[in-house]
Amino acid sequence: MEYKVLAVGDVVGNPGLERIRRNLRQLKRKTGADFVVVNGENAAVVGITPDQAETILDAGADCITLGNHTWAKREIVNYMDDCHQIIRPANYAPQVPGRGWQVFDTKVGDVAVIDLIGRVNMDYGPDNPFLAVEKILKQVKAKIILVELHAEATSEKLAMGYSLDGRVSAVWGTHTHVPTADCQVLPRGTGYVTDLGMTGPKNSVLGIRPELSIAKFRGDLTERYRWAEGPTKLEAVLFTIDSATGKCLKAERVDEWD
């Protein structure tokens, strides 16, 4: 039986949330997706609040993943402990709140989602994601295993994909907000893409008003980042998985732009 997983790129600000609210269920129907994972760590531009998480879940997401801005909105801490559908990078220090992976009961049995964060050009000094995921995989019995690596370096993401090839169903990258054109099934049956992209303002620099990013790179006095206005986009990848074997059969972009 084919099982379809829709992985949606980082949601940025109110424009991204509104795009998710209006279009996610429609995209689920269009693609026939059975399970949806959405990266929500930029829902508040930096971080996510409980209300924003609820908006994403109410729109049809089954799981929300986070990244380097996990703790930017501290009100999310108690919510993370109470809601099993939101996970933060598993290779953060073990004493921090929340969970780094979760197993979901679905029509084809257990589906596991593991969230990781990279170390190249990233803050907070996380544990090695390559070693962390090995420890988690020893505990996971699910046939379908999905892994997100929130990372800056394309090489780190590619290395993770090949490291897990044949042992998990899909590996995808987030964080850069730029969609990559390398959707593929790796030699041993793992679906892969280096970066999902983002969901939010189309005419922007990673979701932010261009003039604000330009000022930062020029060295000008800067102000607080604000999301851009105007048309939006939703960038995502659909993984088609054989539920009997856990192998990926196909990985394809299903982006929608205004």
GIWO-V422682 format. One record per run of one state. SS is the DSSP state (2 for helix, 1 for strand, 0 for the rest). FROM is the first residue (numbers start at 1). LEN is the number of residues. Records with the same first field share a line. If there is no record, write none. Layout:
SS->FROM-LEN ; FROM-LEN
This chain:
0->1-1 ; 9-1 ; 12-1 ; 32-3 ; 40-10 ; 59-4 ; 66-10 ; 83-3 ; 88-13 ; 107-2 ; 118-11 ; 138-6 ; 151-3 ; 166-2 ; 169-1 ; 175-9 ; 186-5 ; 194-4 ; 202-3 ; 206-2 ; 209-1 ; 219-8 ; 228-4 ; 235-1 ; 243-5 ; 254-2 ; 258-1
1->2-7 ; 10-2 ; 35-5 ; 63-3 ; 86-2 ; 101-6 ; 109-9 ; 144-7 ; 165-1 ; 168-1 ; 170-5 ; 184-2 ; 191-3 ; 198-4 ; 205-1 ; 208-1 ; 227-1 ; 232-3 ; 236-7 ; 248-6 ; 256-2
2->13-19 ; 50-9 ; 76-7 ; 129-9 ; 154-11 ; 210-9
